[in-house]
Amino acid sequence: MVYVARAKEHGFSVELKSKEYVRRVSVSDDPRDAVIFEGFLGEIEEMGMVEGVILEIRAANGTLRIDLSEEELRSALARKKEDTI
């Protein structure tokens, strides 16, 4: 995965062990249309931060990585908690 430092933008990658776990991929020729990746990561095996800037979720069927610092994650979770109180 190539990480590009851009203010307020976060990269991601999804790596599945087999195309068997892909439910749907939808990409249009129109740049204004949505792009959808759906699949099954399976049971979560491990979750943590890589180098403090990438949230990595490893599961039975694959790995999800998101360019997101620990501080940004904590801040987002705190806002979500406040919204539900």
N, C-alpha and C positions, 0 to 999 in steps of 0.2 A: 504494500500500500504506500502510495506517495503522499506525504503530508505537506500541505501548503499553508503557511502561516498567513491567515487573513483575519482581520479584526471581525469578531462576532460570527465567524463561519467555522463550522466543524465538519471535518471529513469523517468517513466511516467506511468500513469494509465488512462484508459478510462472506465467510468461507465455509461452505458446507462440504462434508466428506463425500457426498454422493449426490448426483442430480435427482436421486430418488426422494430426497428431502425438500426439493423445490416444489412449491405448490403453484406459484404463478410468477411470471415475469412479464411486465407490460411496458413497452417502450414505443412511443409514437414518433413519426417523422416531424410532427409539429412541436417546436420547442416550448410552446405554452402549455402543452398537455402534461399531465402527471406521469410519473414513472413509479411503478409498483414492483417491489420485490417481496414475495411472500414465501415462507417456507417453515420448516420445523427444526429448531435448534435442538430439541430434545431436552432431557433432564439436565439442569444446571449442575456442572461439576465443580467449577471454580470461577470466582469473580474477583477482580482486583485492578489496581492501577499499574500501568507499565510506564516507568520513568516519570511518574507523577502527572503525565499529560494525556494518557490514553486509557479509557475505561475498557477493559477486556473481559468479556463474558465467554467462558469456555463451557461447552455443553456436549452431550453425547454425540450429536450429529454435526457439530461445527462450532465456529468461533465468530463472535461479533465484536468488532473493535470500533470505538468512537473517540475521535479527537476531542477530549473533554477533560479539563483539569479537575483535580480533586476539589479545589475551591469552587469551581463553577457547579460541580455536581452537588456539593453541600448546600450552596446557595439556592439552587433550583429545588432541592428537596425541602429546604426550610420554607420557601415561598409556597410550595404545594401544601405543606402541613398547615400553614397559616390560612390558606384558602379553604381548608376542610374543617377548620375549627369554628 
